[in-house]
Amino acid sequence: MSGGGYNPYENMLSIVGNAAERLGYQQCEYEAIKYPERELKVSIPVYMDDGRLQVFEGYRIQHSTSRGPAKGGIRFHPAVNLDEVKALAAWMTFKCAVVNIPYGGAKGGIVCDPSRLSERELRHLTRRFTAMIAPMIGPEQDIPAPDVGTNANIMGWIMDTYSMLKGHCVPGVVTGKPVEIGGALGRGEATGRGVMLTTLNILRELKIPVKGTTALVQGMGNVGSTAAKLLHREGVKITGVSDVSGGVFAEEGLDIPDVVRYLRAKKGNLLSGYESAKVRHITNEELLAAKADILIPAALENQIHKGNAKSVQAKVIVEGANGPTTLDADEILQEKGVVVVPDILANAGGVVVSYFEWVQNIQSLYWTEEYVNEHLKQIMDQSFESVVQIAKENGVSLRMGAYLIAVKRVVEAKKLRGVWP
Ligand code: GLU
């Protein structure tokens, strides 16, 4: 995580500053995007099942509303902290800008381990947190969504709590809800589907055939498992996957549907318990350094750092997680000639379909899953092409290319709106 003195917010500032300078902006034109617009810290009291009152720490941070309402997920994880949430909020601003959807960026989080909470504790925690951030959120202000440790059910509780406080149903306050109460078809798989589409796009760009290409996936949560499943279906050979318990590796390719079935079969099933002929157990560090064409980090930030970047053998990295590569690791990878497709492009599929969900909620008009997937593909393909083109024109990495597009869109919006009063 953000250990070792590494600050993801500083990481973000440095890339944004660099992009703004390359774009020729003066300091006064981009100064404001270095600071989140609003930061709220809350203390959330919850009666635990054993009768104790426990107080949890939570955050909601809006980085920018220049291009539209703030948008971004809510993370439940023990390592959540202010700088992490600030960085994640800013990444949402640039992610929404790079795929050109009319949102700013936000993020929220609660310091907790959801796997150790009962359903009732989780529900009370979510509802009280929602009530405490209610003055800040709303379909026209700030729209939360799932992130690490949260899911559709939790989004449903957020929607209900907010609606109860308002006195009427407000489906558009949150995205990633269960389909039965206004969620978009395809939202559950959208981030992983976007990672799959981006992987196919970069393979096409580099003229690497899809069939038989090997890939490693770090993280078997919503994003990693969907990306692995969909890429496997496309003919990519997934040779290694990992989760918090470690990884499994098979030279001739893993049976991904079987791995996913095992992980979903029972709460608490982890890869360390997965057994199959020809499958070897490895550590997370070994997975990152294993031999394969593609590496998809789809877990948490700062996984590829100065200490292990040199040992990465993959030729291509597609960032399914937010901020999985530190700035110094990025430089090492660039020197090694590894092509990195950046997070703000590669994992944008989730927020793109969140946007579709919000649009449907506002119009009370619902789309088919085919329509959602088709429009997601259109946006992912178009954004990929623009990033590749600008990176080529400027002779920069895909990450810098994505930031050149995103920073320009945010700064131009700010300039057009002006500084009030
Ligand atoms: N948490 C996801 C992300 O990091 C989705 C955010 C959203 O849909 O608003 O992109």
Boltz pocket constraint, residues with backbone or C-beta under 6 A from the ligand:
constraints:
  - pocket:
      binder: B
      contacts: [[A, 71], [A, 72], [A, 73], [A, 74], [A, 143], [A, 144], [A, 145], [A, 146], [A, 147], [A, 148], [A, 175], [A, 322], [A, 347], [A, 348], [A, 350], [A, 351], [A, 352], [A, 354]]
      max_distance: 6.0
